[in-house]
Amino acid sequence: AFYNCDSLTSVTIPDSVTEIGYDAFRYCTSLTSVNIPDSVTTIGNYAFAYCYSLISVTIGDSVTTIGNSAFSDCSSLTSVYCKATTPPSLDGTSVFDNNGSGRKIYVPAESVDAYKSATRWSEYASAIVGYDFENGVVVE
């Protein structure tokens, strides 16, 4: 849909959207943050790959599947807020790239152990942090 829109700096995804498709925002190199609404259940393969300026993404609580390399090569991505209490399935071997940016993946505090032990999420265990989404604070 917006593949290679390298001057796109922001996007508003309507609440009526249920899926972000394959390559949807791939190579949107100027995109800095994304809020994926609660209506979305699926984030497709390479959906935000190569969004080099992407710093922050909020993933709604209804997301059940995140595709292969959905956020790969997002070298500036330091904050991922995943609101789902049940870890979404990660389809593929690489959803995020390496954690050279020091990225943190903020998940509901009561779900930290579930994320850290979930298939493929366990690869990102050192980056997973408990978060209180209602009050906007990290929970240690």
N, C-alpha and C positions, 0 to 999 in steps of 0.2 A: 504493500500500500504506500509506504513512505520510504522505500528502499533508496538509499543513497541521497537522501535529502540533507546534504551536508550543511545547509544554512538553517535548518530547523533547530531552534533553541529551546522551545517548550511545546508541550502538547497536552491537550485536555482530552482524556478518554471518557466518553459519555457513560453514564450508568447503565445504558441499554446494551453495551457491548458485553458479550459473553466469552469471546475468544480473541486473543491477539495471535494472529497467524504467523506462519513460517516467514522469516525474513521481514516482518512488518516494518521495523525501524532500523534494520541493519545498515550500517555505515552512515547513520545520522550523527556525524562526528561532532556537531555543536550542541547536541542535546545534553542538558546538565542534570535534570531531575525528571522523574516520572512517578505519577501516582496512579497505580492500577486499581480501579474501583472494585468494590466487593462483588459486583455482578460478574466479573471475569472468573471463569473456572479453569481456563487453559491458556498457558503462555507457550507459543510454538517454538520449534527449533530455530535458533539464530535470531529470535525476535528482536533483540537489542544488541546483537554482536557488533563489535567494532564501533561502539558508541564511546569513543575515546574520552569525551568530556563528561560523561555521565558520572555524577558524584553520588547521587542518592536515588534509591528507588523504594517505593512503598508498595508492597504486594498485598492486595485485599484478602480478607479472611475466607473467601469462597474458592480461592485457587486450589485445585486438586492436583494439577499436573504442570510441571515446568519442563520444557523441552530441552533437548541436547544443545549445548552451547548457547543457550538463551541469552546469557550475559557474558559470553567469552570475549576476551580482548577489550574489556571495558577497564582500561588501566587506571582510571581515576576513581573508580567505584569504591568508596570507602564505607558507605552506610546502606545496608539492605534491611528494611523493616518488613518482616514477614508476619502478618497478623494471624494466619491460620493456626488454630490450636492443634490440629492434626497435621503433621508434616506433609506437604504436597509430594507426590511421587516425582522423582527426578528421572526423566527419560533420557538416558544417554550417560556417557562417561564423564562429560565435562559441562556442567551448567555454568560455573564461574571459571575464570582463569586462575592462575596462581594468585596468592595473596600478597603480592609485592607492595600493594598500596596500604597494607595494614587493615584491610576491610573488616568490619564487624557485621555480623548477621544477627539482628535483634529479633527475638521471637518471644511469644507470650511466656512469662516467667514460669508458669505451671507446666510448660511444654518443653523446657530446655532438655531434660533427659531424653524425651521422645525424639527430639531432633538429633541430638548427639549420637543416638543409637540407630537411627533410621538408615535404611539402605541408601547409600550414596551421600546422605547428609553427614554421615560420620566422617567423611573425608574433609569436611569443613568444621569439625568439632571445635578446634581451637579458636575459631572465629565466632562461634555461637554464644550469644549473651542474652540473659533474661531481661525482659523489658515489660514495663507496666504501660500499656498503650493508653489506658484511661487517663493516667496522670503524666505521661510523657517522661518517665524516669527509668534509668537502668536499675535492675534488681539484682543484687549480688547474692 
